[in-house]
Amino acid sequence: MNIYAVDWGYKEGKTVFFDGVKATSKEPALASGDIIATENMPHHKKVEFHHKGVKVMTCSTNMTAERRRQQELEKDDEIDAEIIYNEYFDWKDGISNFVFREFVYDIELEQLSYQVKVRREAVESRKKLRQRVSLDPILRNILDDDVKESKNYVNRLETKLKHRLKNFEIYNEWLHDIHGVGVASCAELIAIIKDIKRFETVSKLWAYFGLDVRNGKAPKRTKGQLANWSQRGRSLVLNDIVSNGFKMNGAERVDDEGEVTKDASLWRSRYDEYKKMELDKNDDREEDDKLSNGHMDKRAVRRTGKQFLKELWVYWTHLEKTQ
């Protein structure tokens, strides 16, 4: 059995393997029973190594950065690989404050993730088709059956997702009952998180979705640098779930005579509370420091998204402990 530490690089030639003696960018001849300790390896590579019989052990994505800061080391791929290697053995000896977890291959989750991807691609294809024919009435008439079939295809995929979701307790016990979170959003959320045990605290879940605070501000992408959070995850929570699901679909409905036909949903009410808090704080600011309504709305949406993830983390973590 061989043990390797891997500092994964998303650019060609940047991945480093360290075996305790030397570092190399060339992937070693791995055999069944070998162990890989890593910090940020992509999911598809973990699956590939799993099928080779290699055990993949993962740790927190900020571990090497923290150790470099403590030891005053420069950012270097080989140094990071060696840090991971040493930390893995420290964890085995019970002297590390970081935890390594074994990657567990879950065929239900793999199928869900695949179906989520297929549906997203179908939705994009449908949008492009509709845009293409929207300004050409002749072409629209010719391709009318194609447009209808593209919609039906997406609906069939969502039906498959709904059946697949029944195999996940967090959907059956919690997500299913939240107004504003549709089948597609539930499926993608689970596919992005995968295993709630990866996140020891809700703060780490927030950071994974790019909803933490760094140097007093929300993280923003830097040109030329890979974001160390899930871009799709943040968009899913803030746009699909909060803005479209809670805020728009959960709003109070009033008929032409002013009668309330539908009360605001629980999560829409929470958004409204956060928005009022932002408005009240804005009233107390000096005129030159006042924020725009759009800025306050984004703050309310962000706070609602964080609260949603917090409650999801609490319930999902509880489910895992009781199983």
N, C-alpha and C positions, 0 to 999 in steps of 0.2 A: 504494500500500500504506500502510495506517495501522497504527500500533502503539498499543495501549491496555494499561494496567495495571488490573486489577480486584481490588478488595478485596471479596470475596463476603460478604454478610450473609444469615443464614438467617431473619431477620425482614424483613417487608415494608418496603421503602423504605430498607434499610440497605446495599444493594449500591452501590458507587461505581466509576465508570469515570473514568480519568485519561488524557488524551491528550498529556501533556507541557506543557500550558498551563493547562487548567482541569479541575476535577472535576465530575461530574454523576451523579445517581442514575438518570438516564434512559439506557437502553441505546441506543448509537449505531446508525446504519444500517450494519451490518457488511457487507462485501463479500468475495468470494473473494480470497484473497491477504493479507487482513489478519492481524495477529498479536495475540494476547491473552496477556499475562504475568499469572500469578495464583499465589496461594498456597494457597487452600482452596476452590476451586470444586467443587461436587458433580459426580459422574460424569455424570449425565444431561445437565447443561448442556454439559459438554465434548463429549459425543456430538452434541448439537444444533448447536454451533458447528462441529464437524468436518464435518457434512453441509452446512453453508453455505460450506465451503471455507476456513474460518478456522483458522489454526494456533494451537493452545493450548500455551503453555509454562508448566510448573509448577515451583515451587521448594519447598523445605522449609517445613513449616507453622509453624516457630518463627522464621523469618527476620525478619519485621517486629518481633516482640517483642524479639529480640536487638538489632536496629538502634535501636529506641526506647530501649532501656536504655543502649546505648553513647552515644547522642546526647542522652540525658536529655529525651526527648519524651513528651508525654502520649498516651494511647490515643485515637486519632481516626481515623475511617474514611478521611477524605480524606488525612490524613498517611500512613496505611498504603498507600493506593493510590499516592501519590507515591514512597514508599520502594520499592515493588515496581518501579515504572517505572524509577527511577534504578538499582536493583540489576540489572535486566535488561540495561541498557546497559553497566554495569560488568562484568557477566559476559561479554557479547559482546566487550568490550575486554580480557578476561583479567585483570581486577583485583579480581574478587569471589571470596570464599572460599565462596560459595554456588553451587549448580549448578541451572540450568534445564533441564528435560527436556521434549521434545515429547510431547504426548499422542498415542498410537498407537491407532487404532481396530482392534480385533481381533474379527472376527465370531464366532470360536469362543468367545471369552471372553464376548461379549455373549449368545450362546445359552446358555452354561453358567449365567451369572448369572440369566437369565430362568427356566431350568428349576429352579434352586435356589429362587427366589422362589415359583414355582408349587407346588413340593413342600412348602415350609414352610406355605403357605396351606392346602394339602390336609391336612397333619398337624393344623393347628389346627382345621380344620373337623371332622376325624374325632374329635378329643378332645371338642369341644363336643357332637357327636352322642352319643358314648358316655356323657358326663356326663348328658345330658338323659334318656336312657333307663335309666340305671343303677338309679334308684330307683322305676321304674314298670314292673313285669313285663308288664303288658298292652301298653303302648306298645312295650316291647322286642320282644315277639313280633311285633307288627305291622310294626315297622321293622327286623326282623332282616336282611332282604335289603339294606336301605340300609346297615346297619352293615358287612356283609360287603363290599359294593361299595366303600365308602369305604376299607377296608383294601386291597382289591385295586387301587384307583386309586393309592394311595400306593406300592404295590409296583411298579406299572407305571412310575410316574414315576422311581423309584429305578433301574429297569432302563435307562431312557433316560439317566439321569445316568451310569451305569456305562459305557455306550457312548460318551458325550460325553467322559468323562474320558480315554479312550484317546488323545485328541488332545493331551494335555498331558504333556510329558516328566517333569515333577516327580512326577506320579502314577505313570507307568509305571516310573520308575527308583528311586523312594524311598517315597512315601506308600503305594503299593499293598501293600508288604511289611510295614507296621507293624501289628502286632496291636493292635486296640482302636480304630483310626481307620476308621470305616465309610465307605461310598461317599458318603453324604449329607454327612458331616463333611469328607471330602476335597474334595468339590465346593464346599462353602460356604467352606472355608478358602482355596482358590484364588480364588474369586470375590471374597472380601474383600481379599486381598492384591493381586490383579490382576497386578502387574508387580513382581517382586522388586527390580528396578533402582531402584525408587522409594526404597529404603531402603539408604543407603550403608553403614550399620553395623547390627549386630544390635541395638544400643541403640535405634536409631530404630524398628526393627520392634517391640521391646518397648513403646516409648512409644505406638505406633499401636494396640496391643492393651491399653493401660492397665496394663501389667505393669512399668513403670519405677518408680523411686523418686523422689519429689519432696519435698524438705525432710525427708528421712529417713523418709517414709511412703509407702504405696501411695496413688495418687490416688483420690479419692472425688468423687462428683458433688455439686455445690453447687446447691441449690434455686434455680431461676430462671436458671441458666446452662447453656449447651450444653456437654456434655462434649467435650473436644478429643481424644478417642480413640474407637475403635469399641466401643460397648457390646456389640453382638452378637458382635464378635470376641473380647472378653474372656470372655463367657459360653460361647462355642463352645469355647475352649481349656480353661478351668478346669472347666466343668461337663460338656459333651458328650464332650470328648476325654480329659481327665485323670480326672475323678471317675467318670464312667460307663464310659468306654472302658478306660483303663489300670488304674484302681484296682479297679473292680468286675468287669469282664469279664476282666481279666488276672490275677485272683487265683488262687492255687493251689487245686486241687480235691481233696477227700478223700472217699472213700466211707464207708459206714457202719462198715466194719471198720478205718478209720484208714489205709487205703492211699492213697497219692497217685496220683490218676488223671490229673492234669494239673499240670505245673509252672507256676509263676508266669511271666508274660511278662517280657521284658526291661524294658519301661517300668514294669511293676508292681514289679519288683525295685528299680528306681531310686527310685520313690516310697517304697518301704519303707526304703531307705537314708536318704533325706532325712528321713523321719519319725523314724527312730532318732536321727539327728543332733539333731533338735529336742527329742526326749525327753532325750537326754544333756545338752544345754544347759540344759534346764529343771531337771534334777536339781541343777545347780550354782547355781541361783538361790536367793536367800533366800525363805523361805516366803511372805512377803507379795508377792513379785514373780513367783511362779510363774504360768505360763499354763495355761489350761484345755486339755484334750485336743483340743477342737474348734478352738481357736486354733492349736495346733501342727499339726493336720491341715491347716488352711487354708494355713499356711506351707509345708508339704510339697507340697501340691497346686500352689501358686503357683510354687515352685521347679522342680517337674517340668514345669510348663507353659512356663516360661522356657527350660529346657534343651531342650525339644522344639522351640520356635521357633528357638533358636540353631542346632540341628543342621539344621533345615529351611532356615534362611537360608544356612548354609554350603554345603549340597548344591545348593540352587537357584542360588545365585550362581555356583558352580562350573560348573553346567550351562550357564548363560547365557554364560559366558566360553569354553566349549569348542564352542559352536554356531557 
